[in-house]
């Protein structure tokens, strides 16, 4: 589908949701739509919220941000935790501002919570969080799994340590299972039927080539300097440290590998991440309009 054809099929008042794998062209499409139809751009990427990683997370440049109002980019400190619930709370006043929203990102859970609702689980106690982090670091997921009830074990992905950890944290911190909290989920902030929901899908070979080229561009644009600035306070357990390429560049700066080796490992990590995103979107976004970005 050509861009002008797409624009003609978009409602001029409804919110637009744009989801897709990393490097699939989401931000560029959002800018083009905003220029053509108006609106503001809102981030729905869990890593682009962090202020310390503009280049490495491919956040819009300052020049791009000057063209159209952008919200929820780089507003969280690297050392802070930031949950899906935090994002929903931050986006709520923007939703009620009367502006036409173009919500763009690669974090499927953000879109799912936005359009399906999210259980209002209280913040996890810090001592519980530290204990679950310890269990994960020493490979004791089975200890947390054993503490869960049969219904929860049957419902969650027990092969995913983060899902097990989350269920255990909720139980320990609140005294109720995560299933009980999910059963009390409030209505979604936006109904999917009231949006133009676009899922960007592209050939794997095309996307992989872009990922390799993009990391070279990131290095030229200062990603290594960015990593250097974050080196002093680097904590591999921080959410912000999940930025693709960050662990590899930090390893290079600490003398553990060459820059070329770091780049190769980062590109591999990028491709693996994109593959996980594609799998998630295919399963969860069957009701979204699928577009092949390379044809726009």
C-alpha positions in Angstrom: 0.0 0.0 0.0 1.3 3.4 -0.9 1.5 6.1 1.7 -1.2 8.4 0.1 -3.5 5.5 -0.2 -3.0 4.7 3.5 -3.7 8.3 4.5 -6.9 8.3 2.6 -8.1 5.4 4.6 -7.3 6.9 8.0 -10.0 8.7 10.0 -9.1 12.3 10.5 -10.2 12.3 14.2 -9.5 8.8 15.6 -6.3 7.9 17.4 -3.8 6.0 15.4 -1.8 3.2 16.9 1.4 2.1 15.1 3.2 -1.0 16.3 6.0 -3.0 14.9 9.4 -4.6 15.4 12.5 -2.5 16.0 13.8 -0.7 12.8 10.5 -1.3 10.9 10.0 2.4 10.3 7.4 3.2 12.9 8.7 6.6 13.9 9.2 7.7 10.3 5.6 6.7 9.4 4.2 8.5 12.5 6.0 11.7 11.5 4.7 11.5 7.9 1.1 10.9 9.1 1.4 13.8 11.6 2.6 16.1 8.9 -0.2 15.0 6.6 -3.1 14.8 9.0 -2.0 16.6 12.2 -1.7 15.3 15.7 0.9 14.6 18.4 3.1 11.6 18.7 3.2 9.5 21.9 5.8 6.9 22.7 4.8 3.3 23.4 8.3 1.8 23.6 9.5 0.7 27.1 13.1 1.6 26.4 12.6 5.0 24.7 11.2 6.4 28.0 14.8 6.5 29.4 16.6 9.8 29.2 20.1 8.3 29.0 19.5 6.4 25.8 18.5 8.6 22.9 20.8 7.2 20.2 20.9 3.6 21.2 17.1 3.2 21.5 16.5 5.1 18.2 14.4 7.8 19.9 13.3 10.6 17.5 16.0 13.3 17.1 15.7 16.8 18.5 15.0 18.0 14.9 12.2 15.5 14.5 10.8 16.4 17.9 10.7 20.0 16.8 8.5 19.2 13.8 5.7 17.6 15.8 4.9 17.6 19.6 6.3 14.3 21.1 5.3 12.9 24.5 6.7 10.3 26.9 10.1 10.1 25.3 13.2 10.3 27.6 11.3 11.4 30.7 12.5 8.6 33.0 15.9 8.5 34.7 18.0 5.4 33.7 18.2 4.2 37.3 14.4 4.2 37.8 11.9 1.3 37.2 9.0 2.0 34.9 6.0 -0.3 34.5 3.2 -0.7 32.1 1.0 0.9 34.9 3.3 3.9 35.0 2.9 4.3 31.3 -0.9 4.1 31.5 -0.9 6.7 34.2 1.3 9.0 32.1 -0.7 8.7 29.0 -4.1 9.3 30.6 -3.9 13.1 30.7 -2.7 13.2 27.1 -5.6 11.1 26.0 -8.0 13.6 27.6 -6.2 16.7 26.2 -8.4 16.8 23.0 -5.4 16.4 20.7 -5.3 13.7 18.0 -2.9 11.1 19.2 -0.5 9.0 17.1 0.8 6.3 19.5 3.8 4.5 18.2 6.2 1.9 19.6 7.4 -1.6 19.8 6.2 -2.7 23.3 3.2 -4.9 22.7 2.3 -4.9 26.4 1.7 -1.2 26.3 -0.7 -1.5 23.5 -2.4 -4.5 25.0 -2.9 -2.6 28.3 -4.1 0.5 26.5 -6.8 -1.3 24.5 -7.6 -4.3 26.8 -7.1 -2.8 30.3 -4.6 -3.5 33.0 -5.1 -4.8 36.5 -4.4 -2.1 39.1 -1.8 -4.1 41.0 -0.1 -2.1 43.8 3.7 -1.4 43.5 5.8 -4.4 44.5 7.7 -3.9 47.8 11.4 -3.3 47.3 12.4 -6.2 49.6 10.3 -8.6 47.5 11.7 -7.2 44.3 15.3 -7.7 45.5 14.5 -11.3 46.5 13.0 -12.1 43.2 16.0 -10.6 41.4 18.3 -12.8 43.5 16.3 -15.9 42.7 16.5 -15.1 39.0 20.3 -14.4 39.2 21.0 -17.7 40.8 18.6 -19.8 38.7 16.1 -20.4 41.4 13.0 -19.9 39.3 11.7 -23.3 40.6 11.5 -21.9 44.1 9.2 -19.1 43.0 7.2 -21.5 40.9 6.6 -23.8 43.8 5.1 -21.0 45.8 2.4 -20.3 43.3 -1.1 -22.0 43.3 -2.1 -24.6 40.8 -4.4 -22.2 38.8 -1.6 -19.6 38.4 0.9 -22.2 37.3 -1.5 -23.5 34.7 -2.2 -20.0 33.4 1.2 -18.4 33.1 4.2 -19.3 30.9 6.2 -21.3 33.4 9.1 -21.4 30.9 9.5 -17.6 31.1 11.4 -16.7 34.2 10.1 -13.1 34.1 6.5 -14.2 34.1 7.2 -16.6 37.0 9.0 -13.8 38.9 6.1 -11.4 38.3 3.5 -13.8 39.5 5.6 -14.6 42.6 6.2 -10.9 43.4 2.5 -10.1 43.2 1.6 -13.0 45.5 4.3 -12.2 48.0 3.7 -8.4 48.0 -0.1 -8.3 48.0 -1.2 -11.7 49.4 -3.4 -12.3 46.3 -2.6 -14.2 43.1 -1.9 -12.4 39.9 -5.0 -14.1 38.5 -7.2 -12.5 41.2 -5.9 -9.1 40.2 -6.4 -9.8 36.5 -10.0 -10.7 37.2 -10.5 -7.1 38.6 -9.1 -5.5 35.5 -10.8 -2.1 34.8 -12.1 -1.1 31.3 -9.4 -0.1 28.7 -8.5 3.6 28.2 -9.1 3.1 24.4 -11.2 0.6 22.6 -9.5 -1.0 19.6 -12.6 -0.4 17.5 -12.3 3.4 18.1 -8.7 3.5 16.7 -6.9 3.1 13.4 -4.5 0.3 14.6 -1.6 -0.4 12.2 0.8 -3.3 12.6 4.0 -2.8 10.5 5.2 -6.1 9.0 8.2 -6.5 6.7 10.3 -9.3 5.2 12.9 -10.7 7.7 15.8 -10.2 5.2 14.8 -6.6 4.7 14.5 -5.9 8.4 17.8 -7.7 9.3 19.7 -5.6 6.7 18.3 -2.5 8.2 19.3 -3.6 11.7 22.9 -4.1 10.7 23.0 -0.7 8.9 21.3 1.1 11.7 23.7 0.0 14.4 26.6 1.4 12.3 24.7 4.7 12.0 24.1 4.7 15.8 27.9 4.4 16.4 28.5 7.3 14.0 25.8 9.3 15.7 27.4 8.9 19.2 26.1 5.6 20.7 29.5 4.9 22.1 29.7 8.3 23.7 26.3 7.7 25.1 27.4 4.4 26.6 30.5 6.1 28.1 28.2 8.6 29.8 26.2 5.7 31.3 29.3 3.6 32.3 29.7 5.1 35.8 26.2 4.3 36.9 25.8 1.1 34.9 23.7 -1.6 36.6 22.9 -4.6 34.4 19.8 -5.3 36.5 18.2 -1.9 35.6 15.4 -1.9 33.1 17.2 0.7 31.1 20.1 -1.7 30.7 18.0 -3.8 28.4 18.5 -1.3 25.7 19.7 -3.3 22.7 23.4 -2.8 22.3 24.0 -1.3 25.7 25.5 -4.4 27.4 27.7 -5.0 24.4 29.0 -1.4 24.2 29.6 -1.4 28.0 31.6 -4.6 27.6 33.7 -2.9 25.0 34.3 0.1 27.1 35.5 -2.2 29.9 37.9 -3.9 27.6 36.2 -7.2 27.4 35.8 -7.1 23.6 36.7 -5.0 20.5 34.2 -2.5 19.1 33.7 -4.8 16.0 32.9 -7.7 18.3 30.5 -5.5 20.3 28.8 -4.4 17.1 28.4 -8.0 15.9 26.9 -9.1 19.2 24.6 -6.1 19.3 23.3 -6.8 15.7 22.6 -10.4 16.7 20.8 -9.2 19.9 18.8 -6.8 17.7 17.7 -9.5 15.3 16.7 -11.8 18.2 14.7 -9.0 19.8 13.0 -8.3 16.5 12.1 -11.9 16.1 10.5 -12.0 19.6 8.5 -8.9 18.7 7.3 -10.3 15.4 6.1 -13.5 17.1 4.3 -11.5 19.8 2.6 -9.2 17.3 1.5 -12.0 15.0 -0.2 -13.8 17.9 -1.7 -10.7 19.7 -2.5 -8.3 16.9 -4.7 -10.3 14.6 -7.3 -7.6 14.6 -4.9 -4.8 13.6 -4.4 -3.7 10.0 -1.1 -5.3 8.8 1.1 -3.1 6.5 4.4 -4.0 4.9 6.6 -1.0 5.7 9.0 -1.4 2.8 6.1 -0.8 0.4 5.0 2.5 2.0 
